Amino acid sequence: MAMWYKSLRMRCFLTSNGDLYLYKRPWMPFENMEELRRILRENNAHYILAGKVHQGDTEMRATLNSVLSKIESDDFLRERVHFIQDYDEELGLALAVGSDVSINVPIVGLEACGTSFMKDLANLKMLISTADGGVADISPAPLFEVSGANYNDELKSLYLQMNRARADF
């Protein structure tokens, strides 16, 4: 019975649960669409991008629209990536409990506190994150850390950590 259940279980990655700002870089997992597609396919996983763009943030809105266009043009990702824009407390609770891995990749030095990771850890989720905000205050940090000397290094680190988390499912 347990094996039957495991074969049907879909994994769920979650990112940007809250406000979508440029410094939080919610587009990072979509930089290498082939790698994201492979991770989702190999794990029978879905990816949830949830949050709100501030009304005056035209640059973040344009970035998000670009990501959503890429997803819409890809048959596989269109079925596996879900954008939820009406983020509220009720949805936040459901996502905190219902996803397996949380991805949080703000630019180090720009996240004031960051409390979403606390809900993630309280719900025993794997956390893939840069060491910023409240995450940086915990030692040892309970996460798969995304790091690098520059954006390309951080991007490589993100996919490495997504694969590590995938292996630990």
N, C-alpha and C positions, 0 to 999 in steps of 0.2 A: 504494500500500500504506500509506504513512504517513497519508494522509487518512482511510482506512478505520479505522485504529487510533485516530486522534484523535477520530473521531465516536463511538466506543464508550467512550472514556475518561471515567470518572466522577471528578469532583473530590471532595476530602474535606477538610472543616473539622474541626479537633480542638480541644477545649477541656478544661480541668481534668484533665489527665493526672496524677493523683496523689491526694492527699488533698483532699476537698471541705470547704472551710471558708467561712463567711459572708464573711470579708474578701476571698476570691478571686472572689466574685460570679459563679459559674458560670451563674446564671439570666439574666444580662444579655441575651444574644442572643435570649432567648425573651420579652422584654418586648413586642416588636412582632412578633407571629406572622405578620402579613401580609408584612412586610418580609423576615423570615427565609424564609418560603415562597417569595417572589419570587426571592431570591438563590439558593436551592437549585434552584428550577425552571429559572431562566435559565442555570444552569451545570451542569445535570445532576449536581448535587452531593449528597453525604450529609454529615451532621453527626454526629460522635461525641462523646458526653459520657462521659468515663471517670474513675472515681475511687471512693474510699471515703469514707463519712461516718463520723467518729469516733463510737463507740458512745454516748457521753454527750451528743452535740450534737443535742438534740431540735429546736432551731430550724432547723438546716440540713437535718435529715431532713424536717421539715414543708415547707420551701421546695422541696426536691428533689421530694418527692411531689406538690406543686402543679404544678411544671414537667412532671413525667411525666404527670400527669392531663391537662394541656393538650395534650400531644403525642398521648396516646392518643385524645383526642376529635377529632383532626383527621386525616382520611383521608390527606392528602398527607404530613403530618409523621410520621405513624405509619410510613410506608414509608421516610422519608428521615432520621429522627433515631434514633440508636441509643445506648442507655445501657448501658455495660459497668461493672458494679459490682465485679467481682473483679479489680481492677487489681493487677498484679505486675510484676516486672522484665521478664519475657518479653513480656508485653503492651505494656509501655512501649517496648521496642525495636521491636516491630512497628508501633506507632503513630508512633514517631519517624521511621521510614523510610517508612511507607505513607500518610501524610497530606500534603496540599499546603500547608495553612495552619494555623497554630496560634494560638489566641486565649487571651490571658492578661490578665485585667483586674482585678488586685487593687486594693484601695483604696491609693492612694499613701501611703507611710509605714508600711505594715503588713507588707510582704513582707520577711522578714529577708535572704534572699539570692536564692532562686529559681534553680534550676539547670535546670529543664526547658527553658528557652529556649536553653541551651547545646546541648542535644541537637538542638533544632529548627534552629539555625543550622548546626550541623555536618552536618545532613542537607539543607541548602539549602532549607528551608521558609521561606515567608513568615511573618512574625511580626506579629500585631496585638496590641498590648500597651499598658498604661499604663507610664510610665517609673518603675518601682519595682523594688526588689530589685537583682539583678545587672544587669538591663537598664539601670538608671539610671547605672551605672558606665561604660558604653560610649559613646564619643563619636567620631564621630557615631553615634547609635543606629541599628542596622540593622533598623528596624521601621516599620510603619504605626502611629503613636502615637495612642492614645486619650487624650483630655484634655478638660478642661472645668472651669468654675467650680463646677458642681454636678452632681448625678447625671443630671439631664435633659440637660445639655450633654454629659456623657460618653456617655450613651446615643446621642445624635445622632452623636457622633464615632465611636462603635463601628460603627454602620451605614454611615457615610461610609467608614470604613476597610475594612469588609468589601466594599463596592462597589469601592473602589480596588483592593484585592487581587484581586477578581474580574476586573477589567479587565486586570490584569497576568498572568492565568493563561496 
